[in-house]
Amino acid sequence: MAITSSELLRRFKHDGARSLGVRSTPAKPHFLGIGTQKGGTSSLYHLLKQHPDVYLPASKEQHYFTLHYERGDGWYGTQFADARAGQVRGEITPYYLFHPEAPGRIHQYRRSILLIALLRDPVERALSHYFHARRHGFEQLDLKEAFAAETDRLASGDPYSHQKHSYVSRSRYAEQLERYETLFGADQLLVLRSEDIFQKPEDCWATLQQFLGLKPRPLTASLPWVNAGQGEAADVSDAIRAQLRAELAETAAAVRERYGIHWDWA
């Protein structure tokens, strides 16, 4: 879903900003990349950095609406203090999609904000998340044990497990997006298929520019594969994949119905 640059300007005027790049105090972002983890958000960050009219902080993930909310709007605004007048400000923190309090916090902060979500094949995303956790020392259990332990880990209320061990849960996209859809208009949410960022970069780039009200510019560099795994998921058995596909069939069907996004098994 895309909006024109004039509509984008109108919204931010209504929201208290005179025009894009004319800062409120403290400065606020105009858009957020909300997820999903292991869904290409690092590549999205580098893609958007190519456009001179986009400002993104030097550090990709600010985690304001998840881990650092107590720091306040003043701290968050400093992350955008170096933006030039006229730039569209944004940041990308994939935990925003999964964190249950993030949608309400974001809505309270800026009700007219634009939201971008990348959705990867939910089975491959869950596997990639697990192997990412193993590589970085967040997970000691083997694959089957970790997936079996997930429900109890999340039920414990442990915030560490909520962020690090939510392998299958984070792939249930439909319920996560519903939390945003109850608060934000449909034309404020752009949902893209992660695989298309790499397979159809020019089309996705055009869609992103239109959605953010940017002056169209061609891609100036090939899209980098950033924060990619090491291919560990290739050795996962067909039986485990079949089990995950059964568990995630409902969310895959909902994503196909709502957003027209699908994968070869769903």
C-alpha positions in Angstrom: 0.0 0.0 0.0 1.4 3.4 -1.0 0.6 7.0 -0.4 1.6 10.1 -2.3 4.2 12.5 -1.1 1.5 15.2 -0.8 -0.6 12.9 1.5 2.5 12.2 3.5 3.1 15.9 4.0 -0.5 16.5 4.9 -0.4 13.8 7.6 2.7 15.2 9.3 1.3 18.7 9.2 -1.8 17.3 11.0 0.5 15.5 13.4 2.2 18.8 14.4 5.1 19.0 11.9 5.0 21.8 9.4 6.7 19.7 6.7 9.1 16.8 6.3 12.4 17.6 7.9 11.1 20.5 10.0 11.7 19.1 13.3 9.4 18.8 16.3 11.3 19.1 19.6 12.7 16.5 20.1 13.1 15.2 16.5 10.8 12.3 15.7 11.0 9.6 12.9 8.5 9.6 10.1 8.7 5.8 9.6 9.7 2.6 11.4 10.9 -0.7 10.1 9.2 -3.0 12.5 10.3 -6.5 11.5 10.6 -9.3 11.1 13.8 -10.5 12.7 15.9 -12.6 10.2 13.7 -11.2 7.5 16.1 -8.9 5.7 15.8 -5.8 7.8 19.6 -5.3 7.8 19.5 -5.3 4.0 16.5 -2.9 4.1 18.5 -0.6 6.3 21.4 -0.5 3.8 18.9 -0.2 0.9 17.2 2.9 2.4 20.6 4.4 3.2 21.2 4.8 -0.5 18.5 7.5 -0.8 19.9 11.0 0.0 16.5 12.1 1.3 16.3 9.4 4.0 18.0 9.7 7.4 18.7 6.6 9.4 20.8 6.6 12.6 24.3 5.1 12.4 23.2 2.2 14.5 20.3 0.3 12.9 18.3 -0.9 15.9 17.3 1.7 18.5 14.9 -0.5 20.5 13.2 2.6 22.0 9.7 1.1 22.0 11.0 -2.3 23.4 14.1 -2.3 25.5 14.8 1.4 26.1 11.4 3.0 26.6 12.3 4.3 30.0 14.9 6.6 28.4 12.2 8.9 27.2 11.4 10.8 24.0 14.3 13.2 24.6 16.8 10.4 24.3 15.1 8.9 21.3 15.0 12.3 19.6 18.8 12.6 19.8 19.1 9.6 17.5 17.7 11.9 14.7 19.4 15.1 15.6 21.8 15.0 12.7 19.1 14.7 10.0 19.0 17.5 7.5 15.9 19.6 6.8 13.9 17.8 4.2 15.0 14.3 5.0 12.6 11.6 5.9 13.7 10.2 9.2 13.3 6.6 10.2 14.8 3.6 12.1 14.5 -0.2 11.9 14.1 -2.4 14.9 12.7 -5.8 14.1 11.7 -6.6 17.7 8.9 -4.0 17.3 6.8 -6.4 15.4 6.8 -9.1 18.1 6.9 -7.0 21.3 3.3 -6.8 22.6 3.7 -3.2 24.0 5.4 -1.7 21.0 2.3 -0.9 18.9 0.6 1.0 21.6 3.8 2.9 22.5 4.4 3.8 18.9 0.8 5.0 18.4 1.0 7.2 21.5 4.3 8.6 20.3 3.2 9.4 16.7 -0.1 8.3 15.4 0.6 9.2 11.8 3.9 7.2 11.6 4.5 4.9 8.6 5.4 1.3 9.2 7.3 -1.2 7.1 7.2 -5.0 7.8 9.2 -7.6 5.9 7.8 -11.2 6.1 10.0 -14.1 5.3 8.9 -17.7 4.8 7.9 -18.4 8.4 9.5 -21.8 8.5 12.9 -20.6 7.2 12.7 -17.5 9.4 12.2 -19.7 12.6 15.2 -21.9 11.6 17.4 -18.9 10.8 16.5 -17.4 14.1 17.5 -20.5 16.0 20.9 -20.8 14.2 21.5 -17.1 14.8 20.9 -17.6 18.5 23.3 -20.6 18.5 26.1 -18.6 16.7 25.8 -15.7 19.1 25.7 -17.8 22.2 22.1 -17.1 23.1 21.0 -20.8 22.8 22.6 -23.9 24.2 19.9 -26.4 23.4 19.8 -28.4 20.2 17.2 -27.6 17.6 14.5 -30.0 18.7 15.0 -29.2 22.3 14.9 -25.5 21.8 11.6 -25.6 19.8 10.1 -28.0 22.4 11.1 -25.6 25.2 9.8 -22.5 23.6 6.3 -22.5 25.0 7.4 -22.9 28.6 10.2 -20.4 28.2 7.8 -17.7 26.9 5.2 -18.6 29.5 7.8 -17.9 32.2 7.7 -14.2 31.4 11.5 -14.1 31.1 12.2 -11.0 28.9 15.5 -12.6 27.7 13.6 -15.7 26.3 10.9 -13.5 24.9 13.5 -11.7 22.7 16.0 -14.6 22.1 14.1 -17.8 22.2 10.8 -16.9 20.4 11.6 -19.0 17.3 8.2 -20.2 16.1 6.2 -17.5 17.9 7.9 -14.7 15.9 6.9 -16.5 12.7 3.2 -16.2 13.6 2.9 -13.0 11.7 -0.9 -12.6 11.5 -1.4 -12.1 15.3 1.5 -9.7 15.5 0.3 -7.5 12.6 -3.2 -7.5 14.0 -1.9 -5.5 17.0 -0.8 -2.8 14.5 -3.8 -2.9 12.3 -6.1 -2.1 15.3 -4.2 1.1 15.9 -3.0 2.3 12.5 -4.7 2.8 9.1 -4.1 0.3 6.4 -2.3 2.9 4.3 0.2 3.4 7.1 1.4 -0.2 6.9 3.5 -1.5 4.1 4.0 -5.3 4.1 6.5 -6.8 1.8 7.7 -10.4 1.1 11.3 -10.6 2.3 12.4 -12.8 -0.5 11.3 -10.1 -3.0 13.8 -7.6 -1.6 16.5 -9.9 -3.0 14.6 -11.4 -6.0 12.9 -8.2 -7.2 14.9 -5.4 -5.7 13.9 -2.7 -8.3 10.2 -3.4 -7.7 10.6 -3.2 -4.0 12.7 -0.1 -4.2 10.0 1.6 -6.3 7.3 0.6 -3.8 9.3 1.8 -0.8 10.0 5.2 -2.4 6.4 5.7 -3.2 5.2 4.6 0.2 7.6 7.1 1.9 6.9 9.9 -0.5 10.4 10.0 -1.8 11.6 11.4 -5.1 12.2 8.3 -7.3 15.8 7.4 -7.7 17.4 4.3 -9.3 19.3 1.8 -7.2 22.9 3.0 -7.0 24.4 -0.3 -5.8 23.6 -3.9 -5.6 21.6 -5.0 -2.5 23.9 -6.4 0.1 23.2 -9.7 2.0 23.7 -8.3 5.5 23.6 -10.4 8.7 23.0 -13.5 6.7 23.3 -17.0 8.2 25.9 -19.6 7.3 23.7 -22.1 5.6 23.1 -24.3 8.7 19.4 -24.6 7.9 20.2 -26.6 4.8 20.9 -29.6 6.9 17.6 -29.5 8.8 15.5 -32.7 8.0 12.4 -32.7 5.9 10.5 -34.0 8.9 11.3 -31.0 11.0 10.3 -28.6 8.2 7.1 -30.5 7.7 6.3 -30.2 11.4 7.0 -26.5 11.3 4.9 -26.0 8.2 1.9 -27.7 9.9 2.4 -25.4 13.0 2.6 -22.3 10.8 0.0 -23.1 8.2 -2.6 -20.9 9.8 -0.5 -17.8 9.9 0.7 -18.5 6.3 -2.9 -18.7 5.1 -3.8 -15.5 6.9 -0.8 -13.6 5.4 -1.8 -14.9 1.9 -5.4 -13.7 2.4 -4.6 -10.3 3.8 -1.5 -9.3 2.0 -1.3 -11.5 -1.1 2.1 -12.9 0.2 2.7 -16.6 -0.1 5.5 -19.2 -0.3 5.6 -22.3 -2.3 4.3 -24.6 0.4 1.4 -22.3 1.5 
